[in-house]
Amino acid sequence: MTVVLICNVGSRDIQIEGKLTPPDQARQVGEALDALDVSELKMKQIAFPIIQQCIDYVKRENCKIDKLLLIASDQEQGPGAKPESDTIYYARILKKLVAGQHGVGKVKLAHVRNNPADYDEMITFCNRQLPLSLADCVEPLKVYLSVSGGTPAMNFALFLVGIEKYGKNAEPLYVSRNSSRPIRLQAGLKIFRKTLQNSLITCLESYDYESAFQLLKDNDDLFDSRNKQKIMQSLCTYAKERATFNFKAAENCLHSVIELAEGRTKRSLIDLRDVLCSSDCVPLSEAFLVEEVIHNAETKFHKGQYLDFLSRLFRFQEGCLRFLAVSLNVKFDRKDLKYLDKNWVESSPELMAEFDKKRLSYDRVVSRPVLKLVVEYLLAKKGSTEFEGVMKSLHQFEKLTELRNKTIVAHDYVGVDRELLETSFEDNPNNIIPLMRQTFQLIAGKEPRSNCFDEINKVCKELLKND
C-alpha cells in the first residue's frame, strides 16, 4: 500500500525560535529563510508543529510516508490577490527539513495560483491537482488529509475532494493549536458512507442491480451491520435472477439470509421468497408470468432500454393471447401450453381453413400469430364481446410489435429510440405501461401486482435508512 500525506501549508504554521510570523509577512520572511541551507535553518530553530505532528502520526501508523504533498499559496497578481501572505517559501523550507527524515519518501509541492480563500477556486484546484499529484503512486492508496493548516477554504476543499476521490482510503486529520497529536475525523467516513448510500439508491432506482451488488461487495466494511450487508447483497442477486426469470435461483438466494433479518424486513424477505415458490406439480401460473413480464418491461422502459422493452412487450402480447386461449377452452397438447392439440384443430374445418388462409402451421410450437388467429376465430364464432376491450388494447401494440420484428432481436437491424416508439404507438410512450397493466386487468379480472423490483428497492432503502 502506498501511504500519502497531504498537508495545507498556512501562514501561521511556521514557528521561528518558538514565535509565529505575522501572516502578511509570510512571503518576505519565507523567501529570506529559503536562501539558507538545512544546517542554518536548524540553527534558527524553525518548526512546523502542526504538520510535524501529522508526519509523526502517519509514520507511527505505517512506519513510512511514501509521498508527502505540501499545498501552498503562490498567487498570481490580480484582483483580490494577497501575495505577501503566500506560503510557498514555507513549503520549500519544510521540504528541505523533512526530506532527510527517516521514513519520509518523496516530498512534492503544489502551487495554489488563485485566491486560497475562495472556496470554489480551491475545490476546482483540488479536483485537478490531487489526481495529478498522486498519478505516480501505486495503488492501493492510503491518503491522510491534514486539514488544520492553510485557509478555511483550502482545508474544506481538501477534506471534501479528498473524501470524494479516495473514499474509505482517505483519513482526515485535525490538529488543534494545543493538542499533542492529530485527531482522526470520523466525519470523513460518515460523508463517504452517505455518498455510498446515495450511489446505492441511484443504482436501485435505475434497477441496476449488478452495479449495486458490486458497490456493496467493494465496501462491506462501511456498514454497521454485516447482516444488513449480506441481506442487501442477496436482494440484489435475487433481483438479477428474477429479472431473467430464473425464479428457482432467485428463491434459493434468500433462504440463507431470512434468519439474519428481523421484524418487517424478515416478513418482506419471506414474501419475496414465497411468491416464487413452485414445484414440478404446481408451476407458476400463466397470470403470474404475465405480471412478471409487465414488471420486467417497466424496468427496461425506465432505463431507456427500448429494444429490450419491445421484446418484453412482444412476450406480453403472446402471454395475453395464451391466457385468452385458455379462457376460451382452446385445447393444448401439453401442460406447458406450447403445442395445440392437433386433433382439436383438425376437428374444425373452418379453423383449418383459417390456418391455410394465413399460411400458418398448427403442429409446431405455438407462436403469437397462431394464438391470435385461434383467439380471433373463436371470438368471431361465438359472437362474444366479452374480450372486445382486451383485443382492442392488444391491437394498439401491433405497430410496436412490427417495430420489434425489424430489430436485431427478430429479423433486421433497425435501431429503436423514444421518438420511434412514439411514432409506432401513436401516443405518449409513457402510456404503454399503464395500458399493459389495464389489459392484464381486463384479462385476469384483477389488478396486476405492484412492481416486484420496486418492492425489492423498498426493502433495501429501509435497510440503508436504518444503518
C-alpha positions as CSV (number, residue, x, y, z in Angstrom):
1,M,0.0,0.0,0.0
2,T,1.2,3.5,-0.9
3,V,1.0,5.9,2.0
4,V,0.4,9.5,1.2
5,L,0.1,12.6,3.5
6,I,-1.3,15.8,2.0
7,C,-0.9,19.0,4.0
8,N,-2.1,22.5,3.5
9,V,0.7,25.0,4.5
10,G,-0.7,28.0,6.2
11,S,0.8,31.4,7.0
12,R,0.7,30.6,10.8
13,D,2.1,27.1,10.5
14,I,5.8,28.1,10.9
15,Q,7.5,29.0,14.1
16,I,10.9,30.7,14.3
17,E,12.5,30.3,17.7
18,G,9.1,29.5,19.2
19,K,7.4,32.5,17.7
20,L,4.8,32.9,14.9
21,T,5.4,35.1,11.9
22,P,2.7,37.7,11.0
23,P,0.6,36.3,8.1
24,D,1.2,39.4,5.9
25,Q,5.0,38.8,6.2
26,A,4.9,35.2,5.1
27,R,6.4,35.6,1.7
28,Q,9.0,38.1,2.8
29,V,10.2,36.0,5.8
30,G,9.9,32.8,3.9
31,E,11.9,34.0,0.9
32,A,14.7,35.1,3.2
33,L,14.8,31.8,5.1
34,D,14.7,29.8,1.9
35,A,18.1,31.1,0.9
36,L,19.6,29.3,3.9
37,D,20.8,25.7,3.9
38,V,19.4,22.9,6.2
39,S,22.0,23.4,8.9
40,E,21.4,27.2,9.0
41,L,17.7,26.6,9.1
42,K,18.1,24.2,12.1
43,M,20.1,26.9,13.9
44,K,17.1,29.2,13.5
45,Q,15.0,26.6,15.4
46,I,12.4,26.6,12.7
47,A,9.4,24.4,13.5
48,F,6.2,23.3,11.8
49,P,4.4,21.8,14.8
50,I,1.1,21.1,13.2
51,I,2.5,19.4,10.1
52,Q,5.2,17.6,12.1
53,Q,2.5,16.1,14.3
54,C,0.8,14.7,11.2
55,I,4.1,13.4,9.9
56,D,4.8,11.6,13.2
57,Y,1.3,10.2,13.4
58,V,1.3,8.7,9.9
59,K,4.8,7.2,10.4
60,R,3.6,5.6,13.7
61,E,0.7,4.2,11.9
62,N,2.5,2.9,8.8
63,C,6.3,3.2,9.6
64,K,6.6,5.2,6.4
65,I,5.3,8.0,4.2
66,D,5.8,7.3,0.5
67,K,4.8,10.7,-0.6
68,L,4.3,14.0,1.2
69,L,2.4,16.6,-0.8
70,L,2.5,20.2,0.5
71,I,-0.1,22.5,-0.8
72,A,0.9,26.2,-0.6
73,S,-0.3,29.5,-1.9
74,D,1.7,31.2,-4.7
75,Q,-0.7,33.7,-6.1
76,E,-0.5,35.4,-9.4
77,Q,-1.0,39.1,-9.4
78,G,-4.7,40.1,-9.9
79,P,-7.8,41.5,-8.1
80,G,-8.1,40.3,-4.5
81,A,-4.6,38.6,-4.6
82,K,-2.5,38.9,-1.4
83,P,0.9,37.6,-2.4
84,E,2.5,38.9,0.7
85,S,0.8,36.2,2.7
86,D,1.8,33.4,0.3
87,T,3.2,30.3,1.9
88,I,5.1,28.7,-1.0
89,Y,8.5,29.5,0.6
90,Y,7.4,28.0,3.9
91,A,6.6,24.8,1.9
92,R,10.1,24.9,0.3
93,I,11.7,25.3,3.7
94,L,9.6,22.4,5.1
95,K,10.7,20.3,2.1
96,K,14.3,20.9,3.0
97,L,13.8,20.0,6.6
98,V,11.6,16.9,6.1
99,A,13.3,15.4,3.1
100,G,16.0,13.9,5.2
101,Q,13.8,12.4,7.9
102,H,13.8,8.7,8.3
103,G,10.7,7.0,6.7
104,V,9.7,10.0,4.5
105,G,9.9,9.4,0.8
106,K,9.2,11.9,-1.9
107,V,8.2,15.5,-0.9
108,K,6.3,17.4,-3.6
109,L,4.9,20.9,-3.7
110,A,1.6,22.0,-5.2
111,H,1.2,25.8,-6.0
112,V,-2.1,27.5,-5.5
113,R,-2.1,30.3,-8.1
114,N,-5.6,31.6,-7.4
115,N,-7.1,33.0,-4.3
116,P,-6.6,30.5,-1.5
117,A,-9.6,32.0,0.4
118,D,-12.0,31.3,-2.4
119,Y,-14.0,28.1,-1.7
120,D,-14.9,27.5,-5.4
121,E,-11.4,28.1,-6.6
122,M,-10.0,25.7,-4.0
123,I,-12.4,22.9,-4.8
124,T,-11.6,23.3,-8.5
125,F,-7.9,23.3,-7.6
126,C,-8.1,20.1,-5.5
127,N,-10.2,18.3,-8.1
128,R,-7.5,18.9,-10.7
129,Q,-4.4,18.8,-8.5
130,L,-4.9,15.7,-6.3
131,P,-5.2,13.1,-9.1
132,L,-2.3,14.8,-10.9
133,S,0.0,14.8,-7.9
134,L,-0.8,11.2,-7.0
135,A,-0.7,9.9,-10.5
136,D,2.6,8.2,-10.0
137,C,1.5,6.4,-6.8
138,V,0.9,2.7,-7.0
139,E,-2.5,1.6,-5.8
140,P,-3.9,0.8,-3.3
141,L,-3.5,4.1,-1.6
142,K,-3.9,5.2,2.0
143,V,-4.3,9.0,1.9
144,Y,-4.1,11.1,5.0
145,L,-5.5,14.6,4.8
146,S,-4.2,17.3,7.1
147,V,-7.0,19.8,7.4
148,S,-5.5,22.1,10.0
149,G,-3.1,24.4,8.1
150,G,-3.9,26.9,5.4
151,T,-7.0,28.9,4.9
152,P,-10.5,27.5,5.8
153,A,-11.2,27.2,2.1
154,M,-8.1,25.2,1.5
155,N,-9.0,22.8,4.3
156,F,-12.6,22.5,3.3
157,A,-11.7,21.7,-0.3
158,L,-9.0,19.2,0.7
159,F,-11.4,17.4,3.1
160,L,-14.3,17.4,0.6
161,V,-12.4,16.4,-2.6
162,G,-10.1,14.0,-0.7
163,I,-13.1,12.1,0.7
164,E,-14.9,12.1,-2.7
165,K,-11.9,10.9,-4.6
166,Y,-10.3,8.4,-2.2
167,G,-13.3,7.3,-0.2
168,K,-12.6,4.8,2.6
169,N,-8.9,5.1,1.8
170,A,-8.9,8.7,2.9
171,E,-8.4,9.6,6.6
172,P,-8.8,13.3,7.5
173,L,-6.6,14.5,10.4
174,Y,-7.1,17.6,12.5
175,V,-4.5,19.2,14.8
176,S,-5.7,21.9,17.3
177,R,-3.2,24.5,18.4
178,N,-2.8,23.0,21.9
179,S,-3.1,19.3,21.0
180,S,-0.1,16.9,21.2
181,R,-1.3,14.6,18.4
182,P,-3.8,14.7,15.4
183,I,-7.4,13.7,15.8
184,R,-8.9,11.3,13.3
185,L,-12.1,12.9,11.9
186,Q,-14.9,10.4,11.7
187,A,-16.9,12.9,9.7
188,G,-14.9,11.8,6.7
189,L,-16.1,8.2,7.0
190,K,-19.7,9.4,7.6
191,I,-19.6,11.6,4.5
192,F,-18.2,8.8,2.4
193,R,-20.8,6.4,3.7
194,K,-23.6,8.8,2.9
195,T,-22.1,9.2,-0.6
196,L,-22.0,5.5,-0.9
197,Q,-25.6,5.2,0.2
198,N,-26.7,7.8,-2.3
199,S,-24.9,5.9,-5.0
200,L,-26.6,2.7,-4.0
201,I,-30.0,4.4,-4.1
202,T,-29.3,5.7,-7.5
203,C,-28.4,2.2,-8.7
204,L,-31.6,0.7,-7.1
205,E,-33.8,3.4,-8.6
206,S,-32.3,2.7,-12.0
207,Y,-32.8,-1.1,-11.5
208,D,-29.1,-1.5,-11.9
209,Y,-28.7,-4.4,-9.5
210,E,-25.3,-5.5,-10.8
211,S,-23.7,-2.2,-10.0
212,A,-25.5,-2.1,-6.7
213,F,-24.1,-5.6,-5.9
214,Q,-20.6,-4.6,-6.8
215,L,-20.8,-1.4,-4.7
216,L,-21.9,-3.4,-1.7
217,K,-19.2,-6.1,-2.3
218,D,-16.4,-3.5,-2.6
219,N,-17.5,-1.6,0.5
220,D,-18.6,-4.2,3.0
221,D,-16.6,-2.6,5.9
222,L,-18.5,0.6,5.8
223,F,-21.8,-0.7,7.3
224,D,-22.6,-1.1,11.0
225,S,-24.2,-4.4,10.4
226,R,-22.7,-7.2,8.4
227,N,-26.1,-8.9,8.4
228,K,-27.7,-5.9,6.6
229,Q,-24.8,-6.1,4.1
230,K,-25.5,-9.8,3.4
231,I,-29.2,-9.2,3.1
232,M,-28.8,-6.3,0.6
233,Q,-26.3,-8.3,-1.5
234,S,-28.7,-11.3,-1.5
235,L,-31.6,-9.0,-2.5
236,C,-29.5,-7.6,-5.4
237,T,-28.8,-11.2,-6.5
238,Y,-32.4,-12.1,-6.1
239,A,-33.4,-9.1,-8.3
240,K,-30.9,-10.1,-11.0
241,E,-32.2,-13.7,-11.1
242,R,-35.8,-12.7,-11.1
243,A,-35.2,-10.2,-13.9
244,T,-34.0,-13.1,-16.0
245,F,-37.0,-15.3,-15.0
246,N,-34.6,-17.7,-13.2
247,F,-37.1,-18.0,-10.4
248,K,-35.7,-21.0,-8.6
249,A,-32.3,-19.4,-8.2
250,A,-33.9,-16.2,-7.0
251,E,-35.9,-18.1,-4.4
252,N,-32.9,-20.0,-3.2
253,C,-30.7,-17.0,-2.7
254,L,-33.0,-15.6,0.0
255,H,-33.1,-18.8,2.1
256,S,-29.8,-18.1,3.9
257,V,-30.4,-14.5,4.8
258,I,-34.0,-14.7,6.1
259,E,-32.7,-15.8,9.5
260,L,-30.4,-12.8,9.6
261,A,-33.4,-10.4,9.3
262,E,-36.0,-9.3,11.8
263,G,-39.3,-7.6,12.0
264,R,-40.7,-6.0,8.9
265,T,-37.6,-6.8,6.9
266,K,-37.9,-10.5,7.7
267,R,-41.6,-10.6,6.6
268,S,-40.7,-8.8,3.4
269,L,-38.0,-11.4,2.6
270,I,-40.4,-14.3,3.3
271,D,-43.0,-12.7,1.0
272,L,-40.4,-12.2,-1.8
273,R,-39.3,-15.8,-1.5
274,D,-42.7,-17.4,-1.1
275,V,-44.2,-15.6,-4.1
276,L,-41.8,-17.6,-6.3
277,C,-42.4,-21.0,-4.6
278,S,-43.5,-23.6,-7.1
279,S,-42.9,-27.2,-7.9
280,D,-43.0,-29.6,-10.9
281,C,-46.5,-30.4,-9.9
282,V,-47.7,-26.8,-9.3
283,P,-45.8,-24.5,-11.7
284,L,-46.2,-20.7,-11.6
285,S,-49.4,-19.6,-13.2
286,E,-49.7,-18.0,-16.6
287,A,-51.2,-14.9,-14.9
288,F,-48.2,-14.6,-12.6
289,L,-45.7,-14.9,-15.5
290,V,-47.6,-12.2,-17.5
291,E,-47.4,-9.9,-14.5
292,E,-43.6,-10.6,-14.3
293,V,-43.3,-9.6,-17.9
294,I,-45.0,-6.3,-17.1
295,H,-42.6,-5.6,-14.2
296,N,-39.7,-6.5,-16.4
297,A,-40.9,-4.3,-19.2
298,E,-41.3,-1.4,-16.9
299,T,-37.7,-1.6,-15.7
300,K,-36.4,-1.7,-19.3
301,F,-38.6,1.3,-20.3
302,H,-37.4,3.2,-17.2
303,K,-33.8,2.6,-18.1
304,G,-34.3,3.6,-21.8
305,Q,-33.5,0.1,-23.0
306,Y,-36.2,0.3,-25.6
307,L,-35.0,-2.7,-27.6
308,D,-35.3,-5.0,-24.6
309,F,-38.5,-3.3,-23.7
310,L,-40.0,-4.2,-27.1
311,S,-39.0,-7.9,-26.7
312,R,-40.9,-7.9,-23.3
313,L,-43.9,-6.2,-24.9
314,F,-43.9,-8.9,-27.6
315,R,-43.8,-11.6,-24.9
316,F,-46.6,-9.8,-23.0
317,Q,-48.9,-9.9,-26.1
318,E,-48.2,-13.6,-26.5
319,G,-48.9,-14.2,-22.9
320,C,-52.2,-12.4,-23.0
321,L,-53.3,-14.3,-26.1
322,R,-52.3,-17.6,-24.4
323,F,-54.3,-16.5,-21.4
324,L,-57.3,-15.8,-23.6
325,A,-56.9,-19.1,-25.4
326,V,-57.2,-21.0,-22.1
327,S,-60.2,-18.9,-21.1
328,L,-61.8,-19.8,-24.5
329,N,-61.1,-23.6,-23.9
330,V,-58.6,-24.0,-26.6
331,K,-57.2,-27.5,-26.4
332,F,-53.4,-27.8,-26.0
333,D,-51.4,-31.0,-26.3
334,R,-49.2,-30.3,-23.3
335,K,-49.5,-28.8,-19.9
336,D,-46.9,-26.1,-20.8
337,L,-49.4,-24.9,-23.5
338,K,-46.7,-24.9,-26.1
339,Y,-48.5,-27.0,-28.7
340,L,-52.1,-27.0,-29.9
341,D,-54.0,-30.3,-29.8
342,K,-53.8,-31.4,-33.4
343,N,-57.0,-33.4,-33.2
344,W,-58.8,-30.5,-31.8
345,V,-57.7,-28.2,-34.6
346,E,-58.5,-30.8,-37.3
347,S,-62.0,-31.3,-35.9
348,S,-62.9,-27.8,-37.2
349,P,-62.8,-27.4,-41.0
350,E,-63.4,-23.6,-40.6
351,L,-60.4,-23.3,-38.3
352,M,-58.3,-25.4,-40.6
353,A,-59.3,-23.0,-43.4
354,E,-58.1,-20.1,-41.4
355,F,-54.7,-21.7,-40.9
356,D,-54.5,-22.3,-44.7
357,K,-55.6,-18.8,-45.5
358,K,-52.9,-17.2,-43.2
359,R,-50.3,-19.8,-44.2
360,L,-49.7,-20.8,-40.6
361,S,-48.9,-24.2,-39.2
362,Y,-50.7,-25.6,-36.2
363,D,-48.4,-28.5,-35.5
364,R,-45.4,-26.5,-34.4
365,V,-44.6,-24.6,-31.2
366,V,-47.4,-22.1,-30.7
367,S,-46.4,-18.6,-31.8
368,R,-48.1,-15.2,-31.3
369,P,-49.7,-15.2,-34.8
370,V,-51.1,-18.7,-34.2
371,L,-52.6,-17.7,-30.9
372,K,-54.0,-14.5,-32.4
373,L,-55.6,-16.5,-35.2
374,V,-57.2,-19.1,-32.9
375,V,-58.5,-16.5,-30.4
376,E,-59.9,-14.2,-33.1
377,Y,-61.6,-17.2,-34.8
378,L,-63.2,-18.4,-31.6
379,L,-64.4,-14.9,-30.6
380,A,-65.9,-14.3,-34.0
381,K,-67.6,-17.8,-33.9
382,K,-69.1,-17.1,-30.5
383,G,-70.1,-13.6,-31.5
384,S,-69.0,-12.6,-28.0
385,T,-68.0,-9.1,-26.9
386,E,-66.6,-10.3,-23.6
387,F,-63.0,-9.8,-24.6
388,E,-63.5,-6.9,-27.0
389,G,-61.7,-4.5,-24.8
390,V,-58.7,-6.8,-24.5
391,M,-58.4,-7.3,-28.2
392,K,-58.7,-3.6,-28.8
393,S,-55.9,-3.0,-26.3
394,L,-53.7,-5.7,-27.8
395,H,-54.3,-4.2,-31.2
396,Q,-52.8,-0.9,-30.0
397,F,-49.5,-2.7,-29.6
398,E,-49.4,-4.1,-33.1
399,K,-47.2,-1.4,-34.6
400,L,-44.8,-1.7,-31.7
401,T,-44.7,-5.5,-32.4
402,E,-43.9,-4.8,-36.1
403,L,-41.2,-2.4,-35.0
404,R,-39.7,-5.2,-32.8
405,N,-39.7,-7.5,-35.8
406,K,-37.4,-5.1,-37.6
407,T,-34.8,-5.0,-34.9
408,I,-31.9,-7.3,-34.1
409,V,-34.0,-9.4,-31.6
410,A,-36.0,-10.5,-34.6
411,H,-35.3,-10.2,-38.3
412,D,-33.5,-6.9,-39.1
413,Y,-31.2,-4.2,-37.8
414,V,-33.4,-1.2,-37.2
415,G,-32.5,0.9,-34.1
416,V,-35.0,2.0,-31.5
417,D,-35.4,5.3,-29.7
418,R,-38.1,7.0,-27.8
419,E,-39.2,9.0,-30.9
420,L,-39.7,5.8,-32.9
421,L,-41.7,4.3,-30.0
422,E,-44.0,7.4,-30.1
423,T,-44.4,7.1,-33.9
424,S,-45.3,3.4,-33.6
425,F,-47.6,3.7,-30.6
426,E,-49.3,6.9,-31.9
427,D,-49.5,8.2,-28.3
428,N,-47.2,9.3,-25.5
429,P,-44.9,6.3,-24.9
430,N,-45.4,6.8,-21.1
431,N,-48.9,5.4,-21.6
432,I,-47.6,2.0,-22.8
433,I,-47.0,0.5,-19.4
434,P,-50.4,1.7,-18.0
435,L,-52.1,0.2,-21.0
436,M,-50.3,-3.1,-20.4
437,R,-51.5,-3.1,-16.8
438,Q,-55.0,-2.2,-17.9
439,T,-55.0,-5.0,-20.4
440,F,-53.9,-7.5,-17.8
441,Q,-56.7,-6.4,-15.5
442,L,-59.3,-7.0,-18.3
443,I,-58.0,-10.5,-18.9
444,A,-57.3,-11.6,-15.3
445,G,-60.2,-9.8,-13.6
446,K,-57.8,-8.3,-11.1
447,E,-55.2,-5.5,-10.9
448,P,-51.6,-6.6,-11.5
449,R,-49.3,-6.8,-8.5
450,S,-47.2,-3.7,-7.8
451,N,-43.8,-3.9,-9.4
452,C,-41.7,-6.5,-7.7
453,F,-38.5,-4.6,-8.3
454,D,-39.9,-1.6,-6.5
455,E,-40.7,-3.8,-3.6
456,I,-37.1,-5.1,-3.5
457,N,-35.9,-1.5,-3.6
458,K,-38.2,-0.5,-0.8
459,V,-36.6,-3.2,1.5
460,C,-33.1,-2.1,0.6
461,K,-33.8,1.5,1.2
462,E,-35.3,0.7,4.6
463,L,-32.1,-1.2,5.5
464,L,-30.0,1.8,4.3
465,K,-32.1,4.3,6.3
466,N,-31.7,2.4,9.5
467,D,-27.9,1.7,9.1
